[in-house]
């Protein structure tokens, strides 16, 4: 039996906020944090291209009224993090911002830093920023990553999703396996991984892929969002083919599903995901980067539509239970 999600529509479109020159297009990788009267959705946005035709990614947030998520209360006044200095791992972007509340006013957020390279388009590693004013401002813990490339993860360590269960931190993320090449096109292939920590700084990696492939070796997986409900860990993630996913909806991002009872062993069953592209809407070519949360006794999903969130993210409501 599959889950069933009722799509409620496009929740936030950054194009509606063109008075902010740095918040140009894209509201990617939404991740939510709860406050008393509103929810804050952190997302990645992009500045206009620079003189070299390069895009730079920044972190932002939008506050939505708890009683009516379609009511935008406010948008952050400036980017949450400064880009790294020359040669730093986050010189060209901070992409995916996953927060976890440590105390009433202290929030930690894990993010992927992006740097442009010569032989391929980008590389990435995972950094950490902290807020001591309840998420209004953040400061980087250091100038380098807390989770970077290693013996078994040589490039593209990215897409962090932080969770805390009991007294341990669990970081779900992706790591690159290869660059698939056809003609002059080079596309990254990456898989979902996991690391565990006692303090959120020092990590013990599983050093293995935790989600099996379904469409072959060149399947790329991203955004592993884990939600605990009814005695089970539910992971919603997205996956795509290696080539033509930007232009051909057949090969583009779809949302997959896996479950676990111990966080280590996962059983994938994409038929249970219960959400796919629409016939005619902002998500008629792809659905990607899911984020699951519970509010007022209901379970919701934030997700990206066409062009990986160029025109914002949508909202869907679960019909039934996560079992």
BADRENKE-672122 format. One line per field, with one value per residue (C-alpha): residue number from 1; residue in one letter; x, y, z. Coordinates in steps of 0.1 Angstrom, whole numbers, plus 5000, padded with zeros to 4 digits. Layout:
nr: (NUM  ...);
rest: (a  ...);
east: (X  ...);
north: (Y  ...);
up: (Z  ...);
***
This chain:
nr: (1  2  3  4  5  6  7  8  9  10  11  12  13  14  15  16  17  18  19  20  21  22  23  24  25  26  27  28  29  30  31  32  33  34  35  36  37  38  39  40  41  42  43  44  45  46  47  48  49  50  51  52  53  54  55  56  57  58  59  60  61  62  63  64  65  66  67  68  69  70  71  72  73  74  75  76  77  78  79  80  81  82  83  84  85  86  87  88  89  90  91  92  93  94  95  96  97  98  99  100  101  102  103  104  105  106  107  108  109  110  111  112  113  114  115  116  117  118  119  120  121  122  123  124  125  126  127  128  129  130  131  132  133  134  135  136  137  138  139  140  141  142  143  144  145  146  147  148  149  150  151  152  153  154  155  156  157  158  159  160  161  162  163  164  165  166  167  168  169  170  171  172  173  174  175  176  177  178  179  180  181  182  183  184  185  186  187  188  189  190  191  192  193  194  195  196  197  198  199  200  201  202  203  204  205  206  207  208  209  210  211  212  213  214  215  216  217  218  219  220  221  222  223  224  225  226  227  228  229  230  231  232  233  234  235  236  237  238  239  240  241  242  243  244  245  246  247  248  249  250  251  252  253  254  255  256  257  258  259  260  261  262  263  264  265  266  267  268  269  270  271  272  273  274  275  276  277  278  279  280  281  282  283  284  285  286  287  288  289  290  291  292  293  294  295  296  297  298  299  300  301  302  303  304  305  306  307  308  309  310  311  312  313  314  315  316  317  318  319  320  321  322  323);
rest: (x  x  x  x  x  x  x  x  x  x  x  x  x  x  x  x  x  x  x  x  x  x  x  x  x  x  x  x  x  x  x  x  x  x  x  x  x  x  x  x  x  x  x  x  x  x  x  x  x  x  x  x  x  x  x  x  x  x  x  x  x  x  x  x  x  x  x  x  x  x  x  x  x  x  x  x  x  x  x  x  x  x  x  x  x  x  x  x  x  x  x  x  x  x  x  x  x  x  x  x  x  x  x  x  x  x  x  x  x  x  x  x  x  x  x  x  x  x  x  x  x  x  x  x  x  x  x  x  x  x  x  x  x  x  x  x  x  x  x  x  x  x  x  x  x  x  x  x  x  x  x  x  x  x  x  x  x  x  x  x  x  x  x  x  x  x  x  x  x  x  x  x  x  x  x  x  x  x  x  x  x  x  x  x  x  x  x  x  x  x  x  x  x  x  x  x  x  x  x  x  x  x  x  x  x  x  x  x  x  x  x  x  x  x  x  x  x  x  x  x  x  x  x  x  x  x  x  x  x  x  x  x  x  x  x  x  x  x  x  x  x  x  x  x  x  x  x  x  x  x  x  x  x  x  x  x  x  x  x  x  x  x  x  x  x  x  x  x  x  x  x  x  x  x  x  x  x  x  x  x  x  x  x  x  x  x  x  x  x  x  x  x  x  x  x  x  x  x  x  x  x  x  x  x  x  x  x  x  x  x  x  x  x  x  x  x  x  x  x  x  x  x  x);
east: (5000  5014  5011  4989  4998  4973  4991  4980  4999  5029  5037  5065  5079  5111  5102  5075  5102  5122  5128  5156  5184  5203  5171  5168  5154  5152  5140  5158  5161  5135  5141  5118  5121  5093  5086  5057  5035  5051  5074  5106  5116  5153  5161  5189  5185  5207  5220  5220  5250  5283  5305  5318  5284  5286  5258  5264  5241  5230  5209  5176  5144  5107  5084  5049  5020  5013  4976  4978  5011  5002  5004  5039  5048  5083  5114  5150  5165  5199  5217  5222  5259  5287  5304  5338  5370  5392  5398  5376  5353  5322  5335  5308  5278  5261  5236  5212  5208  5196  5189  5186  5175  5200  5183  5158  5179  5208  5204  5230  5228  5247  5252  5270  5297  5303  5334  5339  5366  5383  5379  5343  5317  5318  5329  5313  5319  5297  5301  5285  5271  5256  5230  5226  5197  5170  5179  5179  5217  5243  5281  5303  5320  5352  5366  5367  5342  5332  5326  5348  5363  5380  5394  5360  5343  5366  5343  5308  5300  5268  5230  5232  5201  5207  5186  5191  5177  5184  5218  5233  5235  5227  5238  5223  5241  5253  5288  5300  5308  5318  5313  5293  5305  5288  5303  5311  5286  5298  5272  5278  5266  5261  5246  5231  5253  5252  5274  5269  5283  5282  5289  5279  5315  5334  5317  5320  5310  5293  5314  5287  5257  5226  5200  5201  5200  5168  5176  5212  5247  5244  5213  5219  5203  5198  5180  5176  5149  5142  5111  5102  5066  5048  5079  5097  5121  5107  5131  5119  5145  5149  5167  5173  5190  5225  5218  5191  5173  5172  5154  5135  5110  5113  5148  5143  5140  5113  5107  5116  5110  5128  5121  5142  5138  5174  5187  5213  5194  5170  5144  5136  5101  5095  5059  5050  5063  5028  5037  5047  5047  5014  4997  4999  5015  5048  5058  5048  5084  5100  5094  5125  5141  5113  5111  5086  5071  5041  5019  4986  4982  4988  5019  5031  5057  5076  5091  5106  5091  5104  5140  5149  5129  5136  5101  5099  5086  5052  5032  5015  4994  4995  4962  4963  4992  5029  5031);
north: (5000  5034  5067  5094  5130  5158  5186  5220  5242  5264  5277  5302  5317  5339  5357  5375  5391  5408  5439  5418  5418  5389  5368  5365  5330  5296  5285  5252  5225  5237  5228  5239  5250  5256  5288  5298  5314  5306  5282  5293  5276  5278  5275  5281  5310  5322  5356  5368  5355  5373  5387  5352  5336  5319  5315  5320  5303  5319  5309  5326  5319  5327  5328  5313  5316  5283  5286  5293  5282  5302  5334  5348  5368  5379  5371  5374  5408  5396  5364  5342  5334  5352  5333  5319  5337  5330  5292  5283  5253  5276  5304  5301  5290  5276  5250  5231  5245  5219  5233  5215  5232  5227  5249  5277  5302  5281  5265  5246  5244  5221  5234  5224  5247  5249  5258  5259  5238  5235  5200  5196  5222  5221  5204  5205  5197  5202  5231  5241  5274  5283  5308  5321  5345  5319  5316  5353  5353  5326  5324  5298  5276  5278  5284  5247  5219  5196  5167  5167  5144  5113  5080  5066  5099  5117  5146  5162  5156  5176  5177  5175  5166  5167  5147  5141  5109  5103  5117  5112  5133  5116  5133  5120  5133  5124  5117  5116  5083  5094  5120  5105  5117  5117  5140  5173  5168  5159  5151  5141  5108  5108  5084  5087  5081  5085  5096  5095  5118  5123  5161  5172  5180  5147  5122  5085  5077  5045  5046  5028  5036  5031  5032  5007  5018  5013  5027  5016  5025  5061  5069  5101  5103  5134  5151  5122  5135  5112  5114  5091  5080  5049  5030  5034  5058  5070  5084  5104  5114  5122  5105  5110  5096  5107  5125  5147  5152  5190  5188  5155  5149  5112  5113  5140  5140  5119  5113  5079  5062  5039  5027  5014  5003  5009  5038  5014  4991  5006  4989  5009  5009  5039  5027  5038  5074  5084  5116  5123  5150  5169  5171  5209  5229  5242  5205  5189  5180  5170  5166  5168  5177  5166  5177  5161  5177  5174  5204  5205  5167  5166  5155  5177  5176  5206  5198  5214  5215  5222  5233  5221  5249  5278  5291  5280  5251  5234  5219  5186  5170  5133  5115  5088  5076  5069  5032);
up: (5000  4990  5009  4994  4993  4985  4968  4982  4957  4953  4988  4982  4950  4954  4922  4942  4962  4935  4956  4972  4946  4962  4963  4926  4917  4933  4967  4969  4996  5021  5057  5085  5121  5146  5165  5188  5162  5129  5111  5095  5063  5054  5017  4992  4966  4938  4929  4893  4873  4877  4849  4843  4840  4873  4898  4935  4961  4993  5023  5032  5051  5049  5080  5075  5098  5117  5113  5076  5060  5028  5048  5045  5076  5064  5045  5059  5053  5041  5034  5065  5058  5040  5013  5019  5010  4980  4977  5007  5004  5004  4982  4956  4976  5006  4994  5017  5052  5078  5113  5146  5179  5207  5233  5235  5217  5203  5168  5148  5110  5087  5052  5020  5008  4971  4951  4914  4898  4865  4852  4864  4874  4912  4944  4979  5016  5047  5071  5104  5115  5149  5160  5196  5189  5180  5143  5133  5126  5121  5124  5109  5134  5114  5079  5070  5068  5096  5071  5040  5014  5027  5016  5005  4997  4973  4962  4965  5001  5002  5008  5047  5067  5105  5130  5167  5182  5219  5227  5193  5161  5128  5096  5064  5033  4998  4985  4949  4932  4897  4870  4842  4808  4774  4747  4764  4791  4826  4853  4889  4904  4941  4967  5002  5032  5069  5098  5136  5163  5200  5199  5164  5155  5153  5130  5125  5089  5079  5047  5026  5005  5027  4999  4970  4934  4914  4880  4877  4887  4874  4895  4915  4950  4971  5000  5024  5048  5078  5099  5128  5131  5144  5155  5122  5105  5072  5046  5017  4991  4955  4926  4889  4859  4850  4817  4802  4835  4830  4797  4796  4824  4819  4834  4859  4897  4914  4951  4965  4999  5022  5058  5087  5123  5133  5111  5097  5074  5049  5027  4996  4981  4958  4951  4987  4982  4970  4951  4915  4889  4880  4847  4845  4872  4886  4892  4859  4850  4884  4921  4943  4977  5000  5036  5060  5091  5115  5124  5142  5140  5102  5083  5054  5027  5013  4979  4948  4913  4879  4874  4909  4926  4903  4911  4947  4967  4971  5000  5002  5030  5038  5036  5062  5083  5079  5087);
***
